[in-house]
Amino acid sequence: MKKVLLLNLFCLIVFPLFGQLDAGNYQLLYDKMLFNPAFTGSRDAAHIAVAYRSAWGNNVDGAPISQIISAHSPLKDQRIAIGATFRLNAIGVTQKWEIGLSYAYRIKVKSGLLSIGLRTSTTAYRIKYSELRAETLADAALPQNNESLYYTNYGVGLMYYNDQWYFGVSVPKLTNRDNEELEDEFRELATQDQRSFYITTGGILKLTDKIKLLPGIIVENGSERLDVSLNFNMVYFDRLWTGFIYSSDGLFEANIKVQAASRLRLGFGQTFEMNELNRYHNGGFMVRAEYQFRDKNQKPSILF
């Protein structure tokens, strides 16, 4: 019955919205703590992950890149968990840095846990005009000084999960900035950080004793957009993941993960943009490493 309900939920959410997805959110499928602090401590052991993504590969100067470091752990009594994230997004001479701290309180509910999460984050935008190359030695239209913008925001999230499925809702940024007060160069950038409401769900569907299907989805509802990211992974022997992530604005990623050691998990993804941009590059890539400080007798989680 749970399998049927999960598949029905996917169909209801995914297919009506298939053509409205923003590629930026697909990375959140890897690091859910970035948009929902209730995921803090969900591995039930100290966990750290490092990821790097180049959207157009390394053969395009100024191509979008993303670097993410996340760490979280339950405390001794297991009810409280804390975490931290660091994210850098860059394209051309523009950089966005974000540092976040998260807290979760978990309550036992039937066979699972209800997690209540809080988050605070500081974001910094920087435009490095000094790295621009002018076509003439004295171009009056080219700014000479670097520009920066800093601000702090707060977020909340809820999630219920057990060892087979999860469902969460969150608002990672509660405060809307007044963009009219910003300089022109930051006004468009800051629209990316307006208040949005997130829903996410996923689960494990057992196909055979050795093979499992892991579907996952994120829906973001913002003031001016509705975005969806989804992925499907096949898990073999609880050690090898193969699957894909799809975004209907034209981004597709094929990925593979392997439990390289009892506590170490490695991943690689190849991304393609099925739109006009694919004429100018050969696709991007993502690499990721995770380490979980779990007990020897504790099985690695395949759900998160």
N, C-alpha and C positions, 0 to 999 in steps of 0.2 A: 504493500500500500504506500509506503514512504517513497519507493522508487517512482510510482505513478504520479504522486503529488509533486515530486521534484521535477520530473519531466514536463508536467503540465505547466508548472510555474515558469520554466524556461521558455516554453512555447508562447505563453501569454505575454511575457516581457520582451523577448528577443525579436520575434518576427514583425510586430507592428513598428519597431523602431530601427530596423536593420539599416535604413538609409540615412541615419542621422548621427553617426558616431564620430567622436573626435579621437584621433589617434593618440593624443597625449595621455589619456587615462589608462591605456592598456598596460602601462608600466606598473600601475597600482595593483594589478593582479598579483604581482610578485611581492610587494611590500604593502600589505593592507593597513598596517599601523600608520601609514602616511595620511590616510583619510578617515580611519576609524580607530580611535585610541582604545576601544574595547578589545581589539586584537592583542593588546599588550599582555604578554605572559601566556598566550594561547598554545605555545609549544610545551608548556609544563616543565620547562628547564631553561637555563640560560642559553640564549641563541644570538648569534651575530651573523650578519650577511653583508657582503660587499658586491656591488654591481656596477658595470660600466656599459654604456650604450652609445654607439655612434649611428645617427639616423641615416646618413648617406655614405657610410664607410669612411676610410681615411684618405681618399683620393680627391676630396673636395675641401678647399680652404674655407674655414668658417662654418663648416657643416654643424648642425645641431648635435650636441653631446649631452649626456646625462651621467652623473655619478651619484650613487646612493650608498650610504652606510647606515645600517640599522642594528640596534641591539636592544634586547628586552629580556626580562626574567621575572618569574614569581619570587616573592620573598619567602622567608622560612615557613610561615604559616599557610602559604599557598593561596590565601584569599586576596592578598594584595600583590600587584605586579607593577613594575616600573620599566620605562623604556626611553630610548633616545634615538633620534634620526638626524641624519645630515644629508642634504641633497644639493647638488649643483647642476643647474641647467644653463647651457651656454649656446649661443648662435651668433656668429660674427663677432662683434665687439661688445655684445650685450651678455651680461651674466646675471643669473638669479641664484642667490644662496639662501638656504633655509635650514635652520636648526630648530628641532622640535623636542619637547619633553612630554612624556605621557604617563598616565597613572590609571590603573584599573582595579576595581574591587569586584571580586567574583563571588557569587552566591550559588550554592548548590540548589538546583531545581530539578527534581525527579532524576532522570538519568544523565543530565547535563549540567552546564554552568550558565548562569546569567551574568554577563560581564558589563559593568558600568564604567565607561572610560572618560577621562578628561585630558585635554591637551593644550599646551601653549607653544607657540612657535614665533620665531623672529625671522623675518624675511628681509633680505637686502638685494636691491637691484643696483647694478653698476654698468654704466656705459663708458667704455674705454675709448674715447675719441682720439686719444694720443696714438692709438694703433692704426688709425685710418691713414691711407696713403692718398694724398691729393694729386690730381692730374697736373696741377701747376704748383709752383713753389709757394705761391701766396694766393690761397683760395679763401676769400673773405667769408664764404658761406660755410666753411668747415669749422666747427667748434674746436677750440684749443685745449679746453680743460675737461677732465673726466667728471662725470656726474654720478651721484649716488642717492639712493632713497632707502630708508629703513622704516620698518613698522612691526608691531607685535599684534598677534591675533590669538584667539582662543577657540577651542572646539570641544564637542561632546559626542559620545557615541554609545550605543547599546548593541549587544550581541548575545544571542543564545547559541550554544554549540555543545556537541558531544563528539564521540569518536567517529560518527558517520556523516554529519552534516552541520552546517552553520547558517545563520541568518542574522544580518546586522543592518542597522540604520545609523546614520551619523550626519553631523554638520561640522566639518573640520575647521571652518572659518565662520565664526558667528558675526563678526563685525564687518560691515560694508564700508569701504573707504569712499570719501567724497572726492571723486576723480576730478571734479571741476577745479579743485584747489591745486592740482598737480601741474607741473610743467608739461608742455606738449609731448616731450620725448618719453615721459613716464605714464601718460594718461592711458595709452593703449595697453601698455604692459600691465598696469594695475587692474585692468578689467579681468585678467586671468584669476584674480584672487578675491572675487566677489563671493558672497554667501551662496553655497550650493548644498543641496540635500542629496545624500547618497543612500542607496539600497544595494546590498550585496548578499549573494547566497551561493552555496555550492555544496557538493556532497560526494560521497563514494557510492558508486553502483557496482556491485560485484557481478562480473560476467561469468567467471569461472573461479576455481580455487586459486589460480595463479595470476589472473588478469582482472583488472579493475578499471572502470571509467570514472574520471574525475572532471565533471563540468563545473564551471565557475562563471559568474557574471557580476558586473558592476553597472548600476544605472545612476547617472548624475543628472539631477534636475536643478538647473540654475535659472537666473532671472531671464536670460536671453537664449538659453540653449537646453537641449536634452541630449545627453551623450550616453552611449552604451559601449562597454567593452566585454568581450566574452572569450572564454577559452575552453578547450577540450583536451584532456590528456589521457592516454592509456598508460597504465602502470603494470609492469611485468615483474612478478616475484617480489614486489615491494622494494625493488632496487633500481629499476630503469623506467624513466618517463619519456614518452614521445607524444607530441601533440602540436597544437597550433593555437594562435590567437588571431582573431579577425576583427577588423574595424571597417564599417561600411563606407567610410570616406576614402577607402582605398589602401589601408595598411593590412598586411598579412605577415605573420611571423610563424615560421616553423621552428620548433625548439626541441631540445633533448636535455634531460637531466639524468644524472647517475649518482647513486649512493656509493661514492668512491671508497669510503671507509665507514666504520660504524658510526662516526660522528660527523663525517665530512660529506657534503653534497655539492656537486659541480654542475653547472648548466651553461648551455650555449644556444643562442637563437639567431636565425638569419631572417632579416626583415625585407619586405618588398612593398613598394608603394605603387598600387595599380591605378596610376593617374598620370598626368602630364609630366610629373617630376621624374618618372622612371627613365625618361630620355636623357637625363643629365647625370645619372649615377647608377651604380650597379647594385643598389640595395645596401642596407646597413646590417649591423650585428649587435649582439648583446652577449656579455659574459658575466657569470655570477658564481659566487662561492658562498656556501653557508657552513657554519660550524655550530653544533649543538652540544652543550656541556651536560649531557644526560648521563644517568647511571648506566652501567654496563648491562643491567637486566631490563632497561627501559627501551622499548622498540621505538625507532624513529617514526615521527608523525608523517603520514603521506597526505593528510587532508590539507595542511597549510604549507 
